[in-house]
Amino acid sequence: MKKGASKPQVVRESKSKYQTFKRITFDQHIRGGQACIRGMRIPVSLVVSLVTSGMSVKELVKEYPDLEPGDIGEALRYAAWLACEEVSVS
């Protein structure tokens, strides 16, 4: 980008406004309202980050015994849902 040029503005529009995630919860008193797994202090972002870093479901459940394999799958589906928003750059 040339000096003095403005940065692109990103506008996001949701393809699917409504999606149900029964294992993903939001509570202002738990992690400041971050998306967490079933009301626990385990943020979805942590689960997704560990999976993308190569940790297996079995390893995650061993490291975090309160997690269930279904929690991990739902965290990944939630992340995918967030990522499927349309982005237009102007």
ChimeraX attribute file (.defattr): number of C-alpha atoms within 10 A of each C-alpha:
attribute: neighborCount
match mode: 1-to-1
recipient: residues
	/A:1	7
	/A:2	6
	/A:3	5
	/A:4	6
	/A:5	7
	/A:6	8
	/A:7	10
	/A:8	10
	/A:9	9
	/A:10	10
	/A:11	11
	/A:12	11
	/A:13	11
	/A:14	13
	/A:15	11
	/A:16	10
	/A:17	7
	/A:18	7
	/A:19	8
	/A:20	7
	/A:21	13
	/A:22	10
	/A:23	18
	/A:24	19
	/A:25	17
	/A:26	17
	/A:27	13
	/A:28	9
	/A:29	10
	/A:30	16
	/A:31	15
	/A:32	9
	/A:33	12
	/A:34	18
	/A:35	23
	/A:36	23
	/A:37	24
	/A:38	18
	/A:39	16
	/A:40	16
	/A:41	13
	/A:42	18
	/A:43	21
	/A:44	24
	/A:45	17
	/A:46	12
	/A:47	23
	/A:48	19
	/A:49	12
	/A:50	15
	/A:51	17
	/A:52	11
	/A:53	9
	/A:54	9
	/A:55	13
	/A:56	13
	/A:57	19
	/A:58	11
	/A:59	13
	/A:60	18
	/A:61	15
	/A:62	12
	/A:63	10
	/A:64	12
	/A:65	9
	/A:66	13
	/A:67	18
	/A:68	15
	/A:69	11
	/A:70	11
	/A:71	22
	/A:72	21
	/A:73	15
	/A:74	18
	/A:75	24
	/A:76	19
	/A:77	14
	/A:78	20
	/A:79	14
	/A:80	11
	/A:81	14
	/A:82	13
	/A:83	11
	/A:84	13
	/A:85	15
	/A:86	12
	/A:87	13
	/A:88	11
	/A:89	9
	/A:90	8
